[in-house]
Structures are given as structure tokens and as C-alpha cells.
Amino acid sequence: MASRLTQSASAALLCARVCRPAHPLHRTISSFVPGEPERPSMKTTLPGPVSQAKIASLTDVFDTRNVSLLTDYRKSIGNYIVDGDGNILLDAFAQIASIPIGYANTALLAAASTPEMMRAIVSRPALGNFPPTDLEDVLRTGLLRAAPPGLDKVFTAMAGSDANETAYKAAFMWKRQQERGGYNAPFTADELESSMDNAAPGAANGLSILSFKGGFHGRLFGSLSTTRSKPIHKLDIPAFDWPQAPFPSLKYPLDENESENKAAEQLSLAAVEDLLVHYHNKPAAVVVEPVQSEGGDNHASASFFRDLRALTAKHNVLFIVDEVQTGVGATGKFWAHEHWGLTTPPDMVTFSKKAQAAGFFYKNAELRPNLPYRQFNTWMGDPVRSLLFRAIYEQIEEHGLVAHTAAVGDYLYGEIATKLAPKHTGQFENLRGQGMGTFIAFDHPDRDAFLRKVKALGVNVGGSGETTVRLRPMLIFEKGHADILLEALDKAASASA
Amino acid sequence: MASRLTQSASAALLCARVCRPAHPLHRTISSFVPGEPERPSMKTTLPGPVSQAKIASLTDVFDTRNVSLLTDYRKSIGNYIVDGDGNILLDAFAQIASIPIGYANTALLAAASTPEMMRAIVSRPALGNFPPTDLEDVLRTGLLRAAPPGLDKVFTAMAGSDANETAYKAAFMWKRQQERGGYNAPFTADELESSMDNAAPGAANGLSILSFKGGFHGRLFGSLSTTRSKPIHKLDIPAFDWPQAPFPSLKYPLDENESENKAAEQLSLAAVEDLLVHYHNKPAAVVVEPVQSEGGDNHASASFFRDLRALTAKHNVLFIVDEVQTGVGATGKFWAHEHWGLTTPPDMVTFSKKAQAAGFFYKNAELRPNLPYRQFNTWMGDPVRSLLFRAIYEQIEEHGLVAHTAAVGDYLYGEIATKLAPKHTGQFENLRGQGMGTFIAFDHPDRDAFLRKVKALGVNVGGSGETTVRLRPMLIFEKGHADILLEALDKAASASA
């Protein structure tokens, strides 16, 4: 792949995350991926007969009701996903936004076959008790190189849900130590005893995490208590009595609704402050996504997030930015919160999905609890994924893929805004994600049928919220791929008119 | 490895999990592991200078206060763990009981380097939406071959905590559907709305999971609410108001305390029944470990567990057996609950650690919620670990390692009971685990100092509870290894007298 570096990618390599290559769009399809198909190829309706039979049989042992596409990973490559019937689809959904740089990426395959990786698979450490001698090196050459500005430590976890939950645990322990009199203040006998009964004061049942309506932070019990996306995610699961603030509901196009949107953001911030001060279970932290993703790609302005950060500092609660879906380049910055121009970094930034590894970054050493074994579990992450992240990061840097994605996103957004939306009135509503790389979405009045049409045309796309089509291509998505996607969106819209 | 099969292992291969090889103890050290050291070799006190320096440096980016041994996985092999200073220790702790068949196992290294494994690393699926075409085959030739008797379906997860939490979620949804009128009964508008506010009736805040004092089921918010091991695990984390029953505290030796122990078990069962009927947040399930492991290796009789199973059936709550630490052979059965002689299998059996994969087994199709996307997340487990489990299982079967472990455990238990305990009065108290493979433990009056002495002699052992030494060797631990462990225990006890 190195020999395939284009001039623009070399330029990007020099300026790394910040500047954009001069002419990133002159790349043709497959400039990154040797052997990638030239375009989609559909042989059957979906699901085809082979897939149908296999899914029916699989149902005996595995819940298949969520299956979107039975996938042949032996044949999937680059931006293309191949199903059990040999249908070849351009993938603009990327395993729910979790494949960073393409299927069967050759550089990652090389990283996956090193002796180091073999050891990580076979001799898996209990990382807290028996860390590998080279752990610091693996972190410093991998995850920590990608740490958000101002943060320099990492706690690794398994996936997005437990990344968020360990961040929440750190927040609760930090807050309770303050209430107790300081980082090293001792526990009382009452606290020690009541903790074993799940009761206050030992259990911090008077504290909470504040999240936003429409937010999604995972589906385990603590993370689900902060998730406010859809009832189907939450029904019948016990939940903590934690507060939620309204998330600003912006009107589009933004430049025609400035004052109304500003007012919506102020209302949200006022609600946050009220909850921080008055909610009966006091927030220890506020958690927010830079773009509410599962909730329907809801954006807010950079100034909203700056004000939110200031509010958390003012009221001495932690500011947790959930970059599980927005992180690792898709918004045209490595971390989406880099768009905000914060003067004080978040207290914790959580990650997973395209990072393949998971966990949270932080700076304040007091977010490590005051005693060992308070924040602990057997594996504490997976070194297989830390090693893989290092290779992913190297590829992103080497090929300038963040700047590339910013440029491709600008092109894609512009084409939808200036060509598709005017042509198909009402079908590309509330287009959002301008200047946010390929993290683009719009609303469609008959969303699910529209998604099926696009998919039947050979492009895999996903939805979120009630009516939203969300585009989530990989970082190796190029102008040529964008043109194929645009063509499919155009055709599906014509068929929906 | 196949060519190294001993006669007894061949016999074991024929009778698989059930019968024991005739003479498994004639094996010499390293009959399973070519290249394994003959015995421990200590070059420095622990931690040595190299490890000290590396740990100090690592502390800048990673919390090192839980570090037991900075480990060189390049040199660790079979039953031996090597540290950063070249100290070679026999490992009878095995990464908190999570290494099944030895470091750098050659068969697992082969499995780790297949094209299939490379794909699982690089092209990781969102398993619920985009399952691989060969998923059924991977499950049927792997995890499902190892399914506990009577269970035939599996839900995969990432680690023990979320394995338990997804089982709890299944239990809550199952129970609420019953309360609602049946598996397909619709939600009410009030339920849909209140769920988004974390409130009843949509959130099942009137339901609970019943666990036992001393139990450990993980450290995320839901699992931690069922964990009742130590305050340090629970302090400052919000917890659900869920009930706990006393776990019988057996007196040893068992044959001298039969009636008292029977009475303790009856008291526990009576408390369980009382809580099932009267606790204000009604249990949807009871979760229990076959041996309370983190809590101090607390055992109960097979009849206790049979009665517990009967109680759950009587009161229409689910019976979840947490085999995260007990599963995969160490107790001399593949699953520890196979010791109980249940006539009705558990509703769910959770697993992780030595399985390397994680999740829960079940049979009742109604433990799949009635609608898609109720039990769902992005990755839903890790195919890397499912593939690895398959290779682990093949090795266990091929070499008869469960029967082997039962026999080695009998030897180890017998030597401690008849030689060490009488020789060192008071230092091998409450010896437990007879007939439970190598899942053996005892109490020591000065436990932590004793553990340090054993470790300084070149044997890595672990503790649990307040005073317990727990032995957790791998399934490839042989009589020769047991003799080295026994020698170190003897010497450390002499030095502690």
C-alpha cells in the first residue's frame, strides 16, 4: 500500500490530522484497495435463496431476527461487502460504523499475523494483575498517540457499553471522595457495611449521570440508564433514577434558522444547569455524544458544546464525551469534539467501534480511584484490539485518511445538498453533517422502504432514529464510491417519488 | 502434540468427559508441553529491578497498583509464567483462572494463525446484523459442542460481566412479558413512555435478581448489584435495590459437621424462598456460582443446589448458574453444575474466562425477547474468541483434560489433606474442593504473607475472600507440577510456623 501513496496522501502525511490535502478527490476508486470490485453487483433480491436457507437453519441456535445481511467475509474487501448469495454491495454502513479502513485490509492482515498478535490471542493477560512487559510501548505507540488533545492516560475496556460504564464508575468514585473530604479520605464503617446491601451511604444512590434525550451510550444496566434513544432499547430493564436534559432540536438549513436554533440550545443548557443544581440524585458527570448517532444524527453547534463544558466545570461535575461512534476520523477530525475548539479538554473521552479497541482517555490522575481493586476486572480490555488499533492508526496517518474523509465528505454533502435534495423534494430533508466529513444524514418520509431500495441497488446503508438515513462509510471511501452511493440514492428517490 | 498422546490420554479420548483415565498420574512433567521448563527458577526477589523500573514508567499512563507480576509473554510457556527479570514461576493462578491449556499452546497458536482467524480480527462483524455465512458451523463445532446438558442455544458476549448482564436482561424481559399476559402481549402506551424516563411500568424497577452473600458476578452496574464479595468492589457505585440471601457457611471437615451443615443449607434455602415470595422488588431470577470463587471458595452440597433449582421452578423464576470461573473443566467436570445431578437443567449458564469466549447458554426460545433489537449490541461477542474456544475444546477432548484434571485434583487434595495439613497445624484450615478437580482452597491465618512466600519460592498462587488461598492451575497441570506446588506450600508453611 505504501507504494500506492498519491501525492496528496504524502502531503497529508506531513500535516497529519490538521490540514487537508490539496487535491484528495483526484483519486480513483480502489486507489487504496487493490482487488476491490469496481462497483456493486446484484445477483438476487435480498435475501437470496442461499442466505434464506442458512438464516433459517441458524435460527435454531442463534437469534436471527436482527439479521440485515448474511455476510461472506471471505469475499468482502475494501468498501465492498459480499453476501451469502454472491451479491456485492458497496458498504456505507460498515458494521454499524465500526470498520475503520475496509474489509480484509492488507496492512491489518499483516498486523494480525505477527508473533505479537499470536501471543495476545493465545496467552491472554489479566491486564491489571499481569501486564505484559511491553504494555507501555504498545500503548505509547498505539492508543496514546491517538489520545485527544490534552488527555494522556487510558483505561481499556471491551466495547462501548463497558467503556462508558467504567468512565461512569470513575466519575462516581471521584465525586464521592470529594464529598468524603478528599482523594485520600477514608471510608466510614457505615459506608463499608451499607455498600454490601446496595444501600447508601456506601452505594452512591444519591448520585447520577446526566445524559440527553435521544442519546445512546450502550445497553448494559448503567449505560442503558443514560441511553434515551428508543423504548425498544429500554423496555423491561430496571433503570437508575438519573436525569435527562433535552438535546437541542436544530432546524435545517442552519443558516435560515440561526436565532431559533440558538434559542433551542440555550433552553437545553438552562435545563442542564437546572438539573445539575436541583436534581434529587446529584449528577457526578454529564455524558454527551458529539453527534447523537443512534438517536437520529442530531447535531448541536460547537458553541453549545463549549458552553456545556463550561457548565460542567462551573458545577464541579465531570464532562464525558462519548466518541464511540463519532471517533476515529469519520467526522473529518480524528475526534469529533476537536470541532468544538474547547479551551479545557473533556475529563474523559470514551471510544470503541472503529477503534476496534475500547476504553476511555483521561488526564486527571484522581480519576484513578484512591485504592487498588476499585476499578478492576479480569481482562481489562483486549490486547488483540490494542495491537490492531496501532496498525489502524498507522494506516490512517500514513494515508492521511482523516483529511481525505473530510474532503470526500464535503463532496458528498455538496452533491446531496445541491443536486439530490432540489431534485427530489421532501426526500432529503434536514440534511446535516456539513463540514463533518462523511458523518452525513438526512430524513426520509418513508425511510425503511427507501433503505431497502438503496440496498437492492447494491449499496448498504443504515438508519437511525425514526426517519433518518445515516451515512457511515469507512475512511477509505473515495469520490468514486461517493458517486456510486449518490447514483443509488438518486435512483431510489426517483423510485420513491 | 498428538504424537505425544500417552496411553491414558488415549483412553480419556475414548470416554471423553465422563470416565477417568486409568493411570493419569504416571505422566511426567511436560508430557503435554514440549519446551516447558522442568521447574521454577528464581533469579531475583519480586519484583526484580527490571520489573520495578518498567512498572514505575508504565504508571504514567496506566494504573499499576494492581500489578502482581510484570509478565514476559514471549517466554511464558505451558504451566510456567516468566516475569520481566527472567524469573520463571509455576503458575497455579493462570491469569485469575482464565488460561485454559497453557501459555503459548502450540495447537492454539495454529488456530490463531488460520485465514479464518485473520478475517475475524480484521473484518470484525456486527454479529447480530451481519453474521458470517459460517456462523452456524462455527457455533455447532465449537461453543455448542460444549453446551451444558439440556441447553442448546447460545448468546455470545464479551466477558463475564456482560455475559451475566445479558442473562439478567433476558430474565427481566421474560418475566415482564409474563406479567403483561404472555410472550407476545403488546406494550402499553404508558410503558413505552415511562421506559424513556427510567421509570415503571416501562422500566422493570419492581423486579430484581436474587444473589447470595459472598457471590461475585462482575463489576458493571447490573452485575455489581448482584456481587456481594467485598466493599472495595462496591463502594461509591450506585446499586439496584435487589435482594441477597445468605450462602451456607459450611464447616470442615464435612464428614464431621454433617448435621450442622445441613441446617445451614436449610436456613439459606428458607431465606431464598422468603425473598422470592416477599421481597418488595420481586426476583425474576436467582443467580449463583457453583463455588463462590472471589468470595473465598465457598462450597455447598449438590443437594443444596438441587433444592435451589426446585425452589426457582416452584416460584416461576429463572435459575442462572454463573460458571464464569468454575466452567471449562477445572472442577473435574466440564461444567461444575454437572456435579449436582440436576433433573431439570438451569435456565441459563453463563461463561467466560477459560472459555476465552463469553456469553450464556439456554434452551427456552422465549428467553429470546419477543421482538428484534431488544437484546442487541454492535458486536455481540467476538468471533476471534469463538474460534479460539473451538480449538481449546478440541484440545480438551483430544487429551481428556477434564478427567485428567479430576485425577490430578484428587492427588493434590489428598496430599494436602493427609500430609501438609497434619504437619502444619492451622495453616491449611477448612481445606475444600474434595472431588472438585484442582478447584481447591484452604484458609491461612496470615494469608497475604503466605502467598508472598510461596511466590518467592517460584509458584504463582492467588487469594480470594479474606483468608483464602485458592488454587487455580490450568487443565494441563500434572502430578509433577502438583509436586512442585506441594513442595512450595510445605516450605512456605515451615517458614510461617
Interface residues (C-beta under 8 A of the other chain):
Chain A: S51 K54 S57 L58 D60 V61 F62 D63 T64 R65 N66 V67 S68 L69 L70 T71 D72 Y73 R74 S76 I81 G84 Q95 I96 S98 I99 Y103 A104 N105 L108 L109 A112 S113 P115 M117 M118 R119 I121 V122 S123 R124 P125 A126 G128 N129 F130 P131 P132 T133 L135 E136 L139 R140 L144 D152 K153 V154 F155 M158 A159 G160 S161 D162 E165 Y168 K169 F172 M173 K175 R176 Q177 F187 E191 L192 E193 S195 M196 D197 N198 A199 G202 A203 A204 N205 L207 S208 K213 G218 R219 L220 F221 G222 S223 S225 R228 P231 I232 H233 K234 L235 D236 I237 P238 A239 F240 D241 W242 Q244 S352 K353 Q356 R368 L371 P372 Y373 R374 Q375 F376 N377 T378 W379 D382 V384 L388
Chain B: S51 K54 S57 L58 D60 V61 F62 D63 T64 R65 N66 V67 S68 L69 L70 T71 D72 Y73 R74 S76 I81 G84 Q95 I96 S98 I99 Y103 A104 N105 L108 L109 A112 S113 P115 M117 M118 R119 I121 V122 S123 R124 P125 A126 G128 N129 F130 P131 P132 T133 L135 E136 L139 R140 L144 D152 K153 V154 F155 M158 A159 G160 S161 D162 E165 Y168 K169 F172 M173 K175 R176 Q177 F187 E191 L192 E193 S195 M196 D197 N198 A199 G202 A203 A204 N205 L207 S208 K213 G218 R219 L220 F221 G222 S223 S225 R228 P231 I232 H233 K234 L235 D236 I237 P238 A239 F240 D241 W242 Q244 S352 K353 Q356 R368 L371 P372 Y373 R374 Q375 F376 N377 T378 W379 D382 V384 L388
